[in-house]
Amino acid sequence: MTTAPIALFLVASGTGPAACMLEKLETASLLEADFEQTDYWALTRETEAFTGTLILSRDGRFLLDYSDPEGRRMGFDGETLYTVDPLYMQVLLDSSSQPASFTALLESIRDPEVPATSSCSGDTVFVVMDGPIGQGISRMEFCFLSSDCLPRSLSTFDQNGNWSRWRLSGVSVSDDAPGSVFELVTPAGYEVLRAGDL
């Protein structure tokens, strides 16, 4: 149940407990961080954990560069979602749909129909949202630091008991132009597959 962390950026000003974070993100072009991703599958009771670095663009593009296995990447260049799989030496392309994003999830903060509660512990602000958030998610938890207004974690849960958690460290934002960082570079010798052909 990987919720791809696409853009932590919003178009309108934030209100409520996360206003500080939303306003900070909407003024930036890029967010970069190291991440720890954990996915839990209720049916099999299996947990998968990954680490790597991520780059998110306010316009929805993103790149996840995984540390294990080395060379595994997932990205969205604005038109195509791609996955580079070094285990099978394949590149999977999917242009049929937009990936799930932090943008859509965080937009739900403004939904008055979804109850949200917040609490503080030192410099950390925790927000919990219960209710139908969209994209199959029934509960969302996230936190940010009040000192820099930057996110540090995001967890999503569905009604089947599956969940995904992203912990971020070394978080920074900038107004830099991304250049070609989101473009797919197909490694030599890799087979290219399209989602519609599978």
Buried (B, 14 or more C-beta within 10 A) or exposed (E): BBBBBBBBBBEEEBEEBBEBBBBBBBEBBBBBBBBBBBBBBBEEEEEEEBEBBBBBBBBBBBBBBBEEEEBBBBBBBEEBBBBBBBEEEBBBBBEEEEBBBBBBBBBBBBBEEBEBEEEEEEEBBBBBBBBBBBEBBBBBBBBBBEEBBBBBBBBBBBEEEBBBBBBBEEBEBEEEEBEEBBEBEEEEEBEEBEBEEE
